[in-house]
Amino acid sequence: MEPQALIQPKSARARIHYASAIVILAVYGVQVCPFLETLTPVQLVVPIMAALIVQYFLRQPLIRAFVAGAPFQKQTIRLFSVEYGLFIASGVFLTAFNTAVYGFPVVSGLKIIVGLATLGFFASLDLSLQWQRNLVDFFCRTGQRMQVDKNYFPLTGKLGILAAVSVVFILAVVFLVVVKDLDWLSEVGDSVTLHQAQLYILGEIAFVVGIILAHVLNVIYSYSRNLKGFLESENGVLIKAAEGDLDGFVPVGTNDEFGIMAIHTNEMVKGLRETTEEVRLTRDVSILTLASLAETRDNETGAHILRTQRYVKALAISLRDHPRFSHVLTDENIELLYKSAPLHDVGKVGIPDSILLKPDKLTAEEFEVMKGHPELGANALMVAEGELGSNSFLSFAREISLSHHEKWDGSGYPKGLAGDDIPVSGRLMALADVYDALISERVYKAAFSHEQARGIILEGDGTHFDSDVVKAFLGIEDEFKTIAAEFSDASYGEGNADAEALIA
C-alpha cells in the first residue's frame, strides 16, 4: 500500500455539480414523468435536495476510506466508482421514497435513476479528472511516483467509452422526453395547436440535449486541462534537458499511455544525468592527470594548482556583476573557469628539464624557450578540441594556457596582447598566478608576505594587470589569505595536488 495522498475531497467543483444537479433533476423530472409533474415545487425539490445533500456529506468519509489510502494508480477509478455509486444510490432512494409516499409506479422512479445516472456519470468523471490533477500536484510537491500497471486501460478505450456512453444517455433521455410528450399530446388533443406543440416538445428536447452537451464539453475541457498540464511538463523537462538541465522530472499522474511516456522520459533524463556525471568525472580526472604531470616536472608544488584555481574563482565571483565582465562570468562559466584553471601551465611538459628545473636565473635564450610553454599548452589543448570537438571547457582551458602571461600594456607573451584583447580568463589567471608565485617559497627565492605581494600587484595596476581585476583583488584580500593558508605547501607537501580537493 502506498502512502496516502493528502488530497482534500471537499471542492468548489463538487458543490457546483451537486447544486446544479438539484435544479436540473427537478426540471428534468417534470419533463419526462407525468407523475412528478403532479407534485408541487416543494414536494418535488425537497426530497431531491435532501438526497443530494446527504450524498454530498457521505462522499467525504467514503473518499477518505476507499480512495485516499489506495495505491496511486487505482485512486482515480476508485473515486469515480464512489461518486457514481452515490448518484445511483440517490436515484434508488428517490424512487423508493416516491413509491412509498406518493404511490408512484416503479417506471417513474426508473426515469429519475436514468436522470441521476446521466448527471452522475459526467459529474463523477469531471471530479475524477480533478483528482488526477491534484495527484500530479502532490507528486510535484513530494517527488513521489505512481507505478503504472502493465495491463493499464488504454486511452483509446477511455475515449471510446466516453463517446458511446454520451450517445446512449442522450438517446435515452430524449426518448423519455418524447414518450412523455406523446402522452401529453394524446391528453390535450386539439386544445393545443400543432405549432405550440412543436415548440413545447422541441424546447424540452433542446433543454435535455443542451444540459448533456454542456456536461460533455465540461469533461472535454477538464481532460484538456490535464492533457495540457502533462504536455507542458513533458516539453518543459525535454527543453531543460536540451539546455543541459537534467534535474527535472515528469510527474506520472495517469495509469495509461501518458504515464508510460512520463516514465520513459524520466528514465531517459536519468540516464543522461548519469552519463553526464560520468563524463564530468572523467574530465576532472583528466585535468588532474594533466595538471599533475606538469607539476611533477616543475619546482612548484601541487598545492599551487589548488590555490590558483580558487583565486580565479574568487575573482570571477567578485566581478560577475561588473558591466565589463557580466556577459562572460556567468555561473556556468565561473564553474568552467574553476575546473580548467589547473591546466594553465600544462605546456611546461614540453620545456626541457635543464631549463624548467634550473635553480639559477635563466639566460635570454633559455627564457625565450620558457616563454613558449603557453603556446605548447594551447596547441596540445587544440589537438584535444580537434579530437573531441570544440566545447566551452576546452576553450577556457586553451584561453587560460595561452594568455595568462599576457600583460595589460601589451608587454607580455606569447602574443603581446593588450587591454581587452586579452581574454577575461587570462586576466584573472595572470593576477592569481603572480600572487601565488610571490607568496610561495621556491629554490631561487623566499616566500613574500601578503603585504609585499599586494604592493607588487598594485605596482602592476594598469600595466601588468587589468585595473578592475586589481580592484576585485583588493576587495577580497582576506579570501585570498584564507585560501593561501588552507592550501599551503606545508599542508599538501611537495607531492601532487589532492584529487578530491582538485575536482571538488
N, C-alpha and C positions, 0 to 999 in steps of 0.2 A: 504494500500500500504506500503510495507516495504522500508526501506532506500535504496537508490541506492548503488549498489556495484561499488566501484571505480575501474573499470577494463578498461584498455585501449584497444579499439578494434583494433588498429594497432598491427601487429605482423609480425615477420620474417616468421612464418609458413604460414600466409595468402599470403605474397608476393611470397613465393616459389610455392604455389598452383596456383596462378594466372599466374606466369611466365611460369610454366610447362604446364598449360592449353593452352597457346598461341601456343607453339611448338607442343604439342600433337594434338590439334584440326586441325592445318594446315596439318600435316601428315595424320591424320585420314580422313580428308575431301577428300584428293586425293585418298585414298584407297577405299572409299565407294561411291564416287559420280563422275561419268564421267563428269558432268558439271563443278564441281570445278577443275577437272583435266585440263580443258582447260585454266584456269587462269594463269597469270604469278605469280611468287612468291610474287611480290609486291601487285598485285591485291588480292591475296589470304590472305596474312598475315596482311596487313594494316587494313582492316575492323575488323578482329578478334582482333588484338591488341587494336584498338580504343575502341571496345565494352567492352573488359575486363578491360582496364584502367579506363574507365568511371564507370564501375561496381565496381571496387576496391575503388574508391573515394566516390561512393554513399553509400557503405556499412557502412562507419564510422558514418555519421549522422543518418542513419536508425537504427543502433545498439543502438546509444545513445537514440534515440526517442522511440523505441519499445522494447528494451531488457533490458538496464541497469536500467530502472525505474520500471520494472515489479517485482512481488513477486519472491523471490529467486527460488522457486520450478518450476517456469514457464520460467526462463531465458534461460535455455539450449535448450529447444524445440523451444522457440521463435527465438533464434539465428540460429538454423538450418533452420527454416522457412524463415528467412530473407536472409540467404546466398543462400539457394537453389532456392528461388524465383528469386534472382538476376541472377543466372546462367540460369534459364529458360527464363527470360526476355531477356538476351543477345542472346539466341538462336532464339527467336522470332524476335528480331531486325535484326540479320544477315540474317534470312530467308526473311524478308521484303526488306532488302537492296539488296540482290542478285536478288530478283524477280523484283524489280523496276529498278535497274541499268543494270543488265545483262540479264534480261528476263528469268531467270531460273524457271523451274516449282516448284510448292509447294513441290513435293516429294523430291526434292533436299534439300529444307530447313528443311524438317522433319528429314532428316539424320543428319543435323547439330544439331537440337534440341535433338535428341537421344544422340549424342556425348556429348553435354554440360550437358544433364541430367545425364549421366553416371558419367562424371568427377565431376559435381557439387554435386552429391549425396555423393560421398566419401570425397570430399574436405569439404563440409558442415558438415558432420559427424565428421571428424577429428577436425575441428575448434570448433565444439560444445564440443567435449571431452576436448579440451584445455581450453575452457571457464569454464568447470566443474572443472578442476584443479585450475584455477585462483580463482574460488569461494571458494574452500577449503582453499587456501592460505589466502584469505580475511577473512574467518571465523576464521582461526587460529590467525590472527593478531588482530582481533577486538573482538573475543569471541561471535559474533552473531551466531544465529542458523537458520537453514532452517526448516520450518514447512512442514512436509511430508503430502501430500494428502492421505486421506483414500483410495480413488479409484485410486491409482497410477498404471501406466502401468508396468506389471511385467517384470523382466529381461529376462525370458524365451521368452516372446513375442518379446522383442527387438532383441534378438539373432536370433530368427526365421525369423523376417523381414529382418535382415541383410543378412542372408543366402539366402533367397528367392529372394531378390532384386539383389544380386550379380549374381545369376544364370540367372535371367531374362536379366540383362544388358549384360552379356557375350553372351548369346544366341542371343540377338537382334543385337548386334554389329557384331558378327561372321556371322549371317545371311545376314546382309547388305554387308559385305565384299564378301561373296560367291556369292550373286546375281550380284554384280558389276563385279566380276571376270568372271562369266559365260558370261556376256555381252561382256567382253573383249575377251574371247576365241572365241566367235562367230565372232568377228570382225577380229581378227588376223589370224584365220584359221590355215592353215598348215605352216605359216611363223615362228611359234614358236614350238619347239619340245615339246613333252609331258613332258620330264624331266625338261625343262626350265619352263614350265607352272606350274608343280607341285611345284618347288622351289619357284616360284613367289607367288603362292597362299598360300603355307604354311608359307612363310615369312610374308605375310600380316596378316594372322590369328595369327601367333605367336606374332606379334607386338601388336595387339589389346588385345589379351588374356594376354600377359605379362604386358601391362600397367594396365589393370583392376586388375590383381592379385597383382601387386605392390601396388595399392591403397588399396586393401582389406587387405594386410599384414600391411600396414601403419596404417589402422584403428584398426586392431587387436593389433598392438604394442602400439598405443595411448591408447586404452582401457586397455591394460595390465598395463600401467603406472598408470592409475587411480586406477585400482584394487590393484596394489602393494602398492600405497600410502595409500589406505583405510586399507588394511590388516596390514601394518606396524603401522599405527596409532592405530588400534584396538588392536593389540598384545602389542604395547607399553603401552597403558593405562592399559591393563589387567596385564601385568608384573609388572608395577609400583604398581598397586593395591595389587598384591600378596606380594610385598615388603613393603607394608604399606603406600605408597604414594597415597593418594586419591584425589589429586588436579587436575589430568589430565581429559581431555575430548576428545571424538572422534568427529571431525567436521562432521556435517551432510551435505554432499555435493551432494547427489543424491536423487531423488524422486522415490525411488524403495526399494527393499528388503534390500539393504545395508544401506540405510538411516534409515529404521526401526531398523536394527541391531544396528546402531550407537546410536539411541535414547534410545533403551533399555539398551545398555551398559552404557550410561551416567546416566540413571535413577538408574541403579544398583550401580554405583560408588557413586552417590549422596546419596543413601540410606545407603551404607556402611559408608560414611563420617559422616552422621548424627548419625548413631548408634555408631560409634567410638567416636564421640564427647560426646554423652550421657554417654558412658562407662567411658570416661576420667573425665567428671564432677562428675560422681558417685564415681570414685576412689579418686578424690581430696577431695570431701566432706567426704568420709570415713577417709581419712588421717586427715582432720580437726577434725572429731569427736574423733578419737582415740588419737590424739595428745592433744586435749583439755582435754580429760578425764584424761590423765596422768598429765597435768599441773594443773588441779584443785585440785589434791591431793598433789601437791608439793609446796615448798616455792618459786619456780621460777615463773616468770611472763609469760604471753602468748607471750610477745614480744621476749622472748628468742628463741622461735621457729622460728620467722621471721628472727632474726639476724643470727642464726646458719645456717639456710638453705642458706642464701645469702653469708655468709662467705665461705661455702663449694663450692658454685657455682663459686665464685670469684677465689678461689684457683684452682679449676678444670680448669677454662678457662685459667688461667696463666700457667698451667702445660700441657695443651693438646698437645703442640708441642714438649714437652720434650721426648727424646727417651725412657725413662723408663716408661712413662705414656701414650704415644700417642695411644697405642693399646687398652687401656681401656677408656680413656677420649675422646671418640667421641662426636659429638654434641648431638646425641640421648642419650648417656649415661649420659652426663652432665645434660641434662634436667631431666632424671630419678633420678639422684642423688639429684637434687634440690627438686623434688617432694617428694622423700622418706625420706629426711633428718629429717623432723619433727617427724618421728617415732623412733628416736634414743633412747628415754627414755620411750617408751611405756611400757616397763617391770616394771616401777615403780608402775604401777597399782597393782601389786602383792606384794608390800612391805607394811608391816603393818604401820598404821599411827604413832604408837608410835616410830617407827624408822625413817620413812620418814619425819615426821614433828618435830622431836626432835630438839630444838634450841641449845642444848649443843653438845659437842663432843661425837661421838659415841664410845661405848665400842668396844673392839676387836670382841666380839661375834656379836654385832649389825652391825659392819662394814662387817662382813662375810655375814650376811643376805643381807645387801645393795649391796654387790658385786654380788649378784645373779640376779639383775634386768636385765643385758644384756641377760642372758640366758632365763629368763622369757619372755622377749620381742621376742627373736629369736624363742622360741618354739611356742608362740602364732602366729607369722607370718608363721611358718612352717605349723601349722594347716590350716591357710588360703590357703597356697600353695596346701595342700592336697585336700582341697575342691574345689578350683578354678583352680587348675593346675598351674604348675610352669611357671612363666613369669619373665622377667627381672626386672620389678618394685618390685615385692615381694622379688626377690633375693637380690636386692640392699638394700631394707629396712631391711631384715634379717641380711645381712652383717654388715650394719651400727650399728644396735642394738647390735649385738654380739661382735663387735670388736672395738668400739670407745673408750673403756677404756684399750685397749692393748697398750703396750709401745715398742718402737723400740728395747730396750735392753732385752726384754722378761720379765720384772718385772711387767707387767700389769695383768689385769684379764679380763675375767674368765679363759681363756685357757693358758695364759702365752706365747702367740705367740710372735715371734721376727722377725725383719727385713722384708724382702719381703713376709714372710708368712702371715703378716697382710694385709688384703685386702686394696686396694687403698682407697676405700670409708671410711673404718675405720680410716686410717691415716689422711685423710682430716678432718673428723669429730672430731678426737682427738684434733687437734690443735684448730679448731673452738670452740669446747665445752669448752676447758680450757680457751681460750682467753675470751669468753663471761662470764664465771664464775668469772674470775678475775676482769673484769671491771664493774660487776654488784653488786649492794648492796644486801646483804642478812641479815637475822636476826642475823646471827652469825658473820658478818663482814661488813666493809665498802667497797665501790667500790674503786678499784685501778685505777690509771690513765693509759692511753695508754702506757706511757713510762715504768711504773712499770710492766705492763703485758708483754710488749715487752721484758724486761730484764729477766723475769721468763721463757718465751718461749725460749730465747737464751740459758739460763742455761740448758734447756732440749734438746738442739740440739744434736742429735746423741744418746741420752739416752731415753728420753720420745718420741721425735718426729723424723720423717724421715728428714734428713738434707735438702733434696731437697724441701720438703714441707715448711720447715722453710725459705729457700731462697725465695720461692714463696711468702710467707707471707711478708717478708721484702720488696719485690718488689711492693707490693700492700697495704702497710700500710695505705696510705691515703684513699683507698677504704674501708678498714675495719673501719676507723674512721668515714667515711661518713655513712656507714651502721649503726654503733652504735648510731650516732646522730639522724638519720632519724627514726629509730625504737627503740628509747629509752623507758625505762619503764615508764617514765613520759608521753610520747606521747600516749602510749597504755594502761596505767593504770594497775591495778592489776588483771584485768579480763583475759579472754581467748583471743587468737590471733584473729585479724580481719579476717573474712573469705575471703574477696576479696584479701587482702594482702597475705594470705597464699597460695591460689590456683592460683594467678596471674602468 
